[in-house]
Amino acid sequence: MAYKLAVLYNEPETEGKDLSRPELGNPGVGGTAYCFAMILQMLQQGGGVEIYVYSVQDVKLPVDNIIRCENGLDGLRKAEKNAHRTVLLRNHQEDAVYALLGCLDLRYIFWMHNRLSYTEIQLFRTTKQVKRVVAVGREMYDFYVDDLICDKMAYVPNPFIPPAEQYNRGPVREKRVTYVGSLIPDKNFHILAAYWKQVLAAVPDATLHVIGNGRLYDANAQMGPYGLAQSDYEKQFMPGITDENGQLLPGVVFHGIMGAEKYEVFQNTAIGIINPLGTETFGLAAVEMESCGVPVVCRRKYGLCDSVKDQETGLLYPEVSELAPTLIRLLQDTALNNQMGAAATTFARTTFLPQNMREDWVRIIVDATESRVARYLKPFSNLDNNNKKIRMILHEIHRVPFLRWVPSIHDIQKK
């Protein structure tokens, strides 16, 4: 028996893009859109699932059945009309979709590429048609064990297709730090920029390469005078990487949005860094750099504990005040850098292969289709990450029927 899966695809930055061969690398779109392409290809190649993509964008994807729709709500209505009852979609949908979730004869699997808003937590845990909420890593699954939404949760790590081995860095040659990410406030490049002169004071020949700009997710964003990000955000980060005359410091290079050619930049990179505040649910760019033998520096927070192994494939600092000292250490200690780079290559090229995740995804699709109860996975690692021990206690309290009313940390914070 083949299970039918409808996929609601609404990733605006992919309009006109070709994602039909994700094995060739990310063509310059957001991580969520690229991961969708890898998952679709993996399911298309086997597993007993028939896929029907309801796409808002005109985009090439690695599946046979693509149905165009005007918006997310139109896509769900068409799926219902076509009797494609089980639907995979990302969270952070438009209000019109959320308003009708409980009114359509569908079963939903929400793929949690962004942390849930409190509104989403309330909606998903109470809407019976929501069968699964799938986190993209273990740490983000653990982040919700204190809430009743855990009764619907599962997790599968984000997939990754490694580039050709010719892009492996080998021994470090340059003192290049490479940042990958959109230049928007949520990605926190301004924190790295604020500490860059401190890095230069200790390592004068360090260089900073930046991949991405403020138009990664919004091609029509109005850019500031430097053409890098929206004006207000440029004003926030440019002082850290310019001189008294407003000129870029020597060795600071902005590459803009890049596709697979970014691996050529990684080949000569000593340290990779993404989102210095560490608010990522996973951090696919970290894995991309690790796959080329680049150790990654980032904050020990949220999903980055899944994509970077502290003291093995990179260094995770506890607070942002440790960012500069951590970069300096790994720039100056060449032996440690090379050791971590070698470990990073093995880790990234073996852990996240899509074929390793096919069985888990098929199980989630089958369980959601048949309305099976999710199995609780007790946290066992990084117990100091995000108040995990307290969350585990709250989970056990909620197993007592007359104590299910006890607020979760999410209920208390309401964010």
Secondary structure, 3 states (H helix, E strand, C coil): CCEEEEEEECCHHHCCCECCCHHHCCCCCCHHHHHHHHHHHHHHCCCCEEEEEEECCCCECCCCCEEECCCHHHHHHHHHHCCCCEEEEECCCCHHHHHCHHHCCCEEEEEECCCCCHHHHHHHHHCCCEEEEEECCHHHHHCCCCCHHHHHEEECCCCCCCCCHHHCCCCCCCCEEEEECCCCHHHCHHHHHHHHHHHHHHCCCCEEEEEECCCCCCCCCCECCCCCCEHHHHHHHHHHHECCCCCECCCEEEEECCCCCHHHHHCCCCEEECCCCCCCCCCHHHHHHHHCCCCEEEECCCCHHHHCCECCCEEEECCHHHHHHHHHHHHHCHHHHHHHHHHHHHHHHHHCCHHHCHHHHHHHHHHHHCCCCCCCCCCCCCCCHHHHHHHHHHHHHHCCHHHCCCCCHHHHHCC
